[in-house]
């Protein structure tokens, strides 16, 4: 056993140092990850110099300031993969991106990566210092690709994963775009009616000398208040948006919301299949890249955005680490679709887990398309019903006093 010293990131923020015993460098990295750290440097004390902690922190801070978006990572990886496939060395490939990338932040990232690789670092070790730019999945796969000598294939797998993630995100956003637009339009129409239409009728209703229906009186009072104190409108809207943003970002409330949405029919299917689409895709790519199954699950779990699903899968990962079969551990979570569990169990029994995971991704994509189509068809009549109810309420508020006056006459 050899003693390895390491410098690692804890919670992607704090730099920690320590030592582990392992048979080789790869085992040492695995031992560090099991401690919950992301290694940036692992070395034998006699062969590598001490790493400057301030330099690592400075590089980490620089990376944090210039975060790459999903589209930026796709363009970067696509260019790098094409050049690598053409036999161009990594230094020259990064130099090309540095000179010809469309966005400045991509050029700066390529420049920094090239500089550190020329100083003697590996590609995987270099990007490990930039977790906010590339993410732990990207870093983990690149390490596996470099260790196995298949970095070119790994870049192709990463490109496939990033493209898949973009496609799933686009589908979900596209589904929610229509109701969001309709809700915003309805709010604007209601505000215009309350602030400009109802106050016009106030004098006419007052001349009738009769008590107004409660719905008319309520909306009339709201309209007069909003027209008089119009500056409260952006404050109210901003407060509502800020409150919703806070609730979806504050961990305690976010966990409750994530647990609650899984109880809503159809919406729970959308949340589950959109999460597991990326989860199974990463699991399949990592497994094919030769990454140990525990680390496959660890990297795949990073793609889950729902806290309830993430906690259940973390529990399953612990059970796999204790010796349970993958399919048995995932079945105990009671959140994984049964078809996926059957495919994984079949793959384990037949020794074709990678192939069955790929078939599982195909199944999930088809199922997700079906769910999105169903939701789209359901949203349209629901939105019509909502808009119709709003219009009916406003119309009744305006015409009920007139009908009452006509009946009295």
Buried (B, 14 or more C-beta within 10 A) or exposed (E): EEEBBBBBBEEEEEBBEEEBEBEEBBBBBBBBBEEEBBBBBBBEEEEEEEBEEEEBBEBBEBBBEBEBEEEBBBBBBBBBBBBBEEEBEBBEBBBBBBEEBEBEBBBBBBBBBBBBBEEEBBBBBBBBBBBBBBBBBBBBBBBBBBBBEBBBBBBBBBBBBBBBBBEBEEBBEEBEEBBEEBEEEBEEBBBEBBBEEBBEBBEEBEEEEEEBBEBBBEBBBBBBEBBEEEEEBEEEEEEEEEEEEEEEEEEEEBBBBBBEBBEEEEBBBBBBBBBBBBBBBBBBBBBBBEBBBBBBBBBBBBBBEBBBBBBBBBEBBEBBBEEBBBBBBBBBBEBBBEEBBBBBBBBBEEEEBBBBBBBBBEBBBEBBEEBBEEBEEEBEEEBEEBBEEBBEBBEBBBEBBBEBEEEEE
